Amino acid sequence: MEVELKRRELQRLGLNHLGDVTDEKLAAAFEDETAFLRKVDRSDEPDILAELPAGSRVYAAAWLKGQDLRQLVSRRTFFRHARVLKGFDIDITQPRNIHNFPVKVRVVDLCPLSAPDWYEWDEAA
């Protein structure tokens, strides 16, 4: 993985002079820039809800389905469960990035058909 740091970022990190560059500073800059790659989104794991405290499961399940919990519960309740779920890497303060599509069900009935009148079976073949 390659990380590119622009001039302002190098100044902010204290790396703008060659004498200031150390392996530790470079490693820290690399860790900061690539931290998002190491963060695992566990929200699609099937048993994530089983690991949560019982009182917060319903809120996590609603958030996983894309519901806005701020509209469903009081502010105090929302932030109490947000704090609990944050410990399990679930951030209900951020909207879930999913779209609910309307479901249209089309039922197709299958039944056996007989051969049409014009069809001829050639038994010699």
FENBEL-V369469 format. One record per backbone hydrogen bond with DSSP energy under -1.0 kcal/mol. NH is the residue of the N-H (numbers start at 1). CO is the residue of the C=O. If there is no record, write none. Layout:
nh=NH co=CO
nh=NH co=CO
This chain:
nh=10 co=6
nh=11 co=7
nh=12 co=8
nh=13 co=9
nh=15 co=10
nh=20 co=17
nh=21 co=18
nh=26 co=22
nh=27 co=23
nh=28 co=24
nh=29 co=25
nh=30 co=26
nh=31 co=27
nh=32 co=28
nh=33 co=29
nh=34 co=30
nh=37 co=34
nh=45 co=42
nh=48 co=45
nh=56 co=53
nh=60 co=56
nh=61 co=57
nh=62 co=58
nh=63 co=59
nh=64 co=60
nh=65 co=61
nh=66 co=63
nh=67 co=62
nh=71 co=68
nh=73 co=69
nh=78 co=74
nh=79 co=75
nh=80 co=76
nh=81 co=77
nh=82 co=78
nh=83 co=79
nh=84 co=80
nh=85 co=81
nh=86 co=82
nh=88 co=85
nh=89 co=86
nh=90 co=85
nh=94 co=91
nh=98 co=96
nh=119 co=116
